[in-house]
């Protein structure tokens, strides 16, 4: 027969109460991790896209770049980042021979694409560009207009350089990554007051290379859906096009993003206007 004394029971009860108090105090200090806010989709407002087309046009009085070579090179950069959604490091890696062409017998015409990959060529840049994609090499289809623009720059304004990279500085060296940001700082200053106000309302202080990538992704997501792809298929296409890993949540982010229809209208209309101007300015673009 077990027997407990009163003193023994009281001591155990006191110890138990002390333990419970410590546990209660500990857990009251803990709080579940708050839900991380979703990353903002920094798609540029339509008025800003309109302004950028006007500013980058080589014959525009609002173009802030002094030489013809700079104007055509920077226009090419703008189109590669906006139309293809390239990262600045991907654009910096491109070679003059990254633009490929082949004849498609089924379509009965030539097709063009862009090879994006790292090479073993000598790169004198202090901050060397690299790829963040899976796989490490991918191919993007190209419109004839971008092909013609690239050829026009290569043939007339790139100049001779001892490096195979497409985008060359005024000192005939591969364009530094920081030069991309500097270019858009200058362009941001050239924006109209209306466009700057739209940027501010979007929570943006300036236009960046990555803002163009966001804009490209938002529009492409909508177009995949407009073409009849369900959300899952559209997300998978987006993942492949932009080089995101299978674990990346970026496609899902764009699938949920608010999309302003007017932005797509600006994309079509302004690009058509640009193509017409390009064909009248660049003879080979009209072939």
N, C-alpha and C positions, 0 to 999 in steps of 0.2 A: 504494500500500500504506500503510495507516494504521498508525501506531505510537504507542503510549501509554507514557509513561514511568512508572516505578514511583511516583514522587512524585505525579504528576498523578492516577493512579488512587487512591492512598491519600487524597488531599485530597477527591476527589469522594465516595468512600465515607464519609468522616467527615461531609461536609455532608449526605449522604443519611440517615445515622444520626441526625444532629441534628434533621433535619426530622421523621423518623419518631417520634423521642422527644417532640417538641413536640406532634405530632398525637395520640400515645398519651396524653400528659398531659392534653391538652385534652378528649378524649372520655371519659377516666376521670372527669373532673369533671362531666360531663353525665349527667343521668338522665332517662328518659322521664317525661313528666307523669303523676303518679298519677291513677288513675280518681277523678273527683269523686264523693263519696258521694251517693247518691240523696236528694233532698229528702224529709224525713219527712212523712208524711200525718198531720196532727194531728187526726184524728177524735176527738171526745170520747167517753170511756167511757160505757157505758149508765147507770151509777149517777149520773153527772154530768148526763146528759140528763134523767133522772127528777127529780133535785133541781132543775134549772132550771125545769121545768114547774111544780113545786110553789112555788118561790120567786116566779116571775113571776105566778102566779095573783093577780088583784087582791084577792080576799078571803082570801088566805093570811095567817095570823099570822106567817109567816116573811118576808113581803114587806117589804123594808127601805125602801121609798120612802114618803114621808110623806102625800102627797095622792092623791086619786082620779085627778086628771088625770095625774100622773106615773105612777101604776101602769098606767093604760090605755095611755098613750103608750108606755111602756117594754115592755109586753106586745106591742104592735104591732111595735115594733122587733125584739124577740126572734123573733117569728113570721116576719117578713120575711127576717131573716138566716138563720134555721134552715130554714124550709120552702122558701124560694126561693133561698137561697145568695147573697143580695145582698152586695156589698161595702158598707162603711159609707158610702162616697162616693156609691154608687148610691142607697142609702136616703135620704141627705141631699138628693139632687136631686129626689126625688119631689114632685109637686104634688098638691093635693087632687083635681085632675081627671086624674091619671095612671091612675085606675081606669076601665077602659072596659067597655062592655056592648053586646052586639048579639044579635039573635035568629038562631039557626041553624035554618033550615027543615028541613034533613036530620035533625038531632037532635030537632027539635021543642021546643027549649027555649032559654033565654037562655044565652049563654056570656060569661065574664068574662076579661079579661086586663089586664096591667099594662104600660104604656108606660114604658120607661126611656130617657131621652134628655136631652141638654143643651138649655137654652133660653137666651134672651137677657134673661131677667128680672133685675132688680136684685138683687144678692146682697151684703148688708153684711158677710158673714163674712170675717175676716182670712185664714183658710185656706179657700179656696173649693174645693168638691168638683168632681170631673171624672170622665169616663168613661175606662176603659181597654179598652174592648171593640171588636171588629170584627164587624159594622159598628157605627157610633157610636150607633145606635138599635136596640133589640130589644124584642120583646114576649114576655111570659111568661104562660102560662095561670094562672088563679087559681081556687082552690076557693071555694065559697060562704062557708065559715066565715071565711076571711081577708077577703073582701069585707065581710061583716057586721061583723067586728071593726073594720075601717078606718072604716066608716060610723058605727059607734057612737062611736069616738074623735072623728071630725070633728064630729058633731052635738052631742055632749055635753061634750067635754073639751078640744078644740083651742082654743076661744075665738076671738075676733076678732083678726086680725093684718093688717098692711099688706103682707104678703108671701104669695104663692101656695103656698109650700112646705108639704108635709104635716106634717112634724115640727117643732114649735114649742117654743121654750124657755119658761121661766116668765116671761121678760121680753117675750114675744110677738114674738120674733125667730127666724129660722131656726136650728135646732139646730146648734151648732158640732160639728165633727168630733171634737174632743177630748172632747166630752161623751159620745160613744159609749163611748170607752175608760173614762172615769170611771164610767159606769154599770156596766160589767162588773167594774171593780175592787170596787165596792160589792157586787155580786152574788157575786163570788168569796168575799168575807168571810162571806157568809151561807150558803155551802155547808156541808153536814154534814161531820163528820170523815171519814166513809166516802168521800164524794165527793172530798174534798181528797186523801185517800190514793190514790184511783184516778187523779186528775190527776197526782200525783207519780210513780206507776208508769208513766204514759204519757210522762213526761219534761216535763210541763207544770207551770208554777208558778201559772197563773191561767187564766181563761176569757177569750178575746178574740173580737172580731168575726170575725176570719179563721178561728178554730177552728170557728165555726158554719158558715162557708162550706165548710171541709174536710169537716165532718160531713155536710152536705147533699150534697156531691158524691159521697162514698163510698156513701151510701145510694141516691142516684139511679142511680149506675153499676150497683149490684147489681139494682135494679129493672128497668132496661133489659134486663139479661141475663136476669132471671127472666121477662120478657115475651117471650122468644124471640129477641131481637136477638143476633147474633154480636158478638164483641168489637169488630171494626172499626166496625160500625154503632152499637153502644152508645157507642163513643168519639166518633163523629161527632155523635150526638145530644147528648152531654155538652158537646162543644165549642160547639155552637150555643146550648144553654141557658145556659151560664155565660159566654158571650161571649169565649171564648179564640180567639186567632188561629190560622190554619192551621199556623203554625210552632211553636205552643206544644206542649210535651211533657206538659202537665198531664193531658190525658185518658189518656195511656199510663200515667202514674204511678198514677192511680186504678184503672186496669184491673189493675194488678199488685199493688195494695195488699191487704194482709191485711184481711179483712172478718169482723167478729164478728157472727154471725146474731142474737144477742140484741139488738143495737142496732136492727135493723129491727123486732123485736118491740116494743121500747120505743117506737119511733116511732109505730107503729100504735096500740098500747094507750093510751099516754098522750095522744095527740092525740084519740082517741075520747073519753076521759074529759074532756079539755078542751072538746071540742065540746059534749058533753052539759051541762057546767057553763055554758058560754057560752049555750046555748039557754035554760037556765033563768034565767040572769041578764039576758040581753039579749033583750027581746021580739021584735025584728025578726029575730033569728037563727033563730027557729023557723018563719018563714014558708016 
